[in-house]
């Protein structure tokens, strides 16, 4: 089974809501959101405020890929912002068991 999950990193950030609507209307099943902190990976993207503002735009699954150091610190806030799925890098987490429990 394949799931179409375009990443919003490829979107025009000046029209983010509109871009999400466009891919959702075109058949995307998930919206992939890459959260980067500039520490675990060199780039910085966006966080909970952007996810929260995009959540009312579509009912598609929000697949959040957390490329951050110690992602467990943010899991509850990412969920509250509207994430449906959360993917973390195990090597980024100090307390791996506690992070798994929070996800």
C-alpha distance (Angstrom), angle and dihedral (degrees) to the residues before:
residue distance angle dihedral
X1 . . .
X2 3.80 . .
X3 3.80 125.9 .
X4 3.78 121.0 -159.2
X5 3.83 106.1 -135.2
X6 3.81 112.8 164.4
X7 3.78 116.7 -165.1
X8 3.78 117.2 -122.6
X9 3.80 88.4 -143.1
X10 3.81 84.9 82.8
X11 3.82 90.8 54.9
X12 3.79 130.1 100.0
X13 3.81 99.6 -102.5
X14 3.80 91.8 -153.9
X15 3.83 87.0 64.4
X16 3.80 100.8 30.4
X17 3.81 99.1 142.0
X18 3.77 91.9 46.9
X19 3.81 91.5 48.0
X20 3.82 91.5 51.4
X21 3.81 90.3 50.5
X22 3.80 90.2 49.6
X23 3.82 95.3 54.2
X24 3.82 91.5 41.8
X25 3.80 90.6 52.4
X26 3.81 89.6 46.5
X27 3.81 91.3 59.6
X28 3.79 107.3 -87.6
X29 3.79 109.3 155.5
X30 3.80 96.4 -166.2
X31 3.78 132.8 26.1
X32 3.80 109.7 -139.4
X33 3.80 114.5 -145.3
X34 3.80 118.5 -169.5
X35 3.81 110.6 -156.5
X36 3.82 109.6 -164.5
X37 3.79 126.5 178.8
X38 3.79 103.6 -166.3
X39 3.82 90.2 -117.3
X40 3.81 106.3 68.8
X41 3.80 88.5 36.0
X42 3.80 124.9 16.2
X43 3.82 96.6 -116.4
X44 3.80 127.4 76.6
X45 3.80 117.4 -146.7
X46 3.81 122.8 162.6
X47 3.77 140.9 -63.9
X48 3.75 145.5 -157.5
X49 3.84 99.2 -34.2
X50 3.81 91.8 58.6
X51 3.81 92.9 45.4
X52 3.80 90.4 48.9
X53 3.83 92.5 50.4
X54 3.82 91.7 48.5
X55 3.81 95.7 47.6
X56 3.85 95.1 82.3
X57 3.82 90.6 50.0
X58 3.81 95.0 72.6
X59 3.77 142.7 3.8
X60 3.83 91.4 -140.7
X61 3.80 117.7 123.7
X62 3.81 112.4 -83.9
X63 3.80 106.0 -140.5
X64 3.82 105.4 -166.4
X65 3.79 117.9 -162.4
X66 3.80 108.2 -164.0
X67 3.79 111.5 -153.8
X68 3.79 93.9 175.3
X69 3.78 137.7 115.8
X70 3.80 112.8 -98.7
X71 3.81 95.2 3.1
X72 3.80 91.4 -175.5
X73 3.81 88.1 77.4
X74 3.80 89.6 65.7
X75 3.81 105.4 35.6
X76 3.83 96.6 96.8
X77 3.81 91.8 47.7
X78 3.81 92.6 46.0
X79 3.82 89.6 51.6
X80 3.80 91.2 47.8
X81 3.81 90.2 49.9
X82 3.81 90.1 58.2
X83 3.80 111.1 -86.5
X84 3.79 115.8 155.2
X85 3.80 97.1 -176.8
X86 3.80 126.0 25.2
X87 3.78 124.4 -163.5
X88 3.81 120.1 -171.1
X89 3.79 133.3 -180.0
X90 3.78 109.4 -114.8
X91 3.79 91.3 -147.4
X92 3.81 89.7 59.6
X93 3.80 94.4 60.1
X94 3.78 125.4 80.3
X95 3.83 96.4 -166.4
X96 3.79 99.7 39.1
X97 3.80 96.9 174.9
X98 3.80 93.3 52.9
X99 3.80 91.4 47.9
X100 3.82 91.5 52.1
X101 3.79 89.9 51.2
X102 3.81 91.8 52.1
X103 3.81 93.2 48.5
